[in-house]
Amino acid sequence: HYSVSAELTFGEQTITIYFDGEATDAYAEPEKENKYVYNDEDVILTEATIDKTSAEGLWVLALKAEDGDDVLIYMPADDYDGEAHGFSQNKDYKVVLGDRTFNKANGDSGTIIVSIKEEKSTVTAEFTDYDSLEVYYKGTYSTL
């Protein structure tokens, strides 16, 4: 809670400004929900698991849905680096939601950002196909 008053004088004119209330950071991003939005339907994501045992050398980030299809994100381990990676950069990138696979081979555009902090067992994941699917998850994960 803040209370501020200021008196400004411009030549013969004086203006008094007074503020009393809550102040927020104008640059702060609002807290995002752990969810995906597919075709305008919101689905809450409740937990994450990273499978590091894939025979293809890819890690699979599984995001568990509360009521809906889980999200699976396939990327090489080196790309869990917090940088934006587009489908055009690697043919192995893919995001699976139910029976729908988003990847370059299917003609999709998409950007994946995944970062992990192994010492805290936390992961942040974002995905967009710029059309029908937006995914966001930030929280703890378990490992297979």
N, C-alpha and C positions, 0 to 999 in steps of 0.2 A: 504494500500500500504506500502510495506517495502523495505528498502534499507539496506543491510548489507555487510560489507566486513570483512574478517579475514585473517590474515597473520600467517601462521604456519611454524615453523622452525624445521627441523629434521637434526641435525648435521650441515653439510655444505649446505644443500638444504633448500630453502625457497619457500613455495607455497602460492599464494594469491588467495583467494576465494571471489567472489563478486556475490551478488544476488540483483536483483532489480525487484520487481513485487509483485503479490498477493500471500499471504501465506494462506493456509487453515489448519484447524485442521485435522491431519491424522486420528484421532479417531472419528471424527464427522460422524454420519450417514446421508446419503442424505435424503432430505425431501421426504416423501412418499406421493403419490397421494391418495385421497379418491376415491377408485375404487375397483371393484372386477375383477378378471380374471377367466373366466370359459371356459375351453377347448380352451385356447389361445386367447380368445376374451376379450378385455378390455371394461368395462362399468363403467362410472363415477357415484359416489354416491354423492347426493346433500344435503341430510338432514337426520336427525335421530329423531325418536320418541320412547319413552319408555312407554309401556303400563304396568302399575303396578296393573291392575285390574283383571288379569287372575284368573279364578275360580280354576285353578290347583295350585295356589301359585307360579307360574313362572312369571317372568318378560319377556316381549317380546320386544326386540330391533328391530325396523323396520328401515332399511336403504333404503331410496328412491333412485331409479336409475333414471338417466337422460333419458336414452333410453334403456330400457331392464327390466328384472324382478327385483323386489325389493328383498332384503335379509331380512329374519326374523331369529333372534337368540333367542332361548328359553333357559333360565337358571333361577335357583333360585336366589332371590335377594341377598343372602349372597355371591354368587359367582361373583358378579360384583366388584371384589376386586383387579384386576390387575394381578392376578396369572394365570398361565396356567392350564386349566382344559381339560382333555381328555374325549372322549366319554366313555371310559371304567370306568370312575369314577362315572358316574351317568346316569341312563337310561333315564332321562328326558331331557338331553342335546340334542338339535337338531338345525340344520340350514336348513332353507327352501329357495330354490331358484326356483321360478316358480312352476312346478309340481314335482320337485326333492327334496326329504327330505334326508338330511345327518344325520345319527344317528347310534348308536350301533345296534339297532334292524335290520337295513338294511345292516349290515355287514361293515359299514364304519369305518375308522379310522378318527380321527379329534381332533384338539386342538383349544380351544376357549380361548381368553384372552379379558376380558372387564373390564374397570375401569371407574368409574364416579366421577366427582367432582360436587356434588349437589349445592354447594355454587356458582359455576360459570356456572352451567348447561352445562358442557362439558363431553363428552364421548369419550373414545378411545376403538376401537374394532378391533380385529384381529382374523382371522380364516383360517385354512388350513386343507384340507383333504389329503394332501401329494400326490395328484394326479391331479385332474382337477379343483379345486376351491381354490382361494386365495382371502381373503377379508381384506380390511383395511379402517378404517374410523376414523378420529379425528376431532371433531368439537362440535358445540353446539347441544343441543337436546331439544325437548319439551316433556311434560309428559301428558299422558292420565289418 
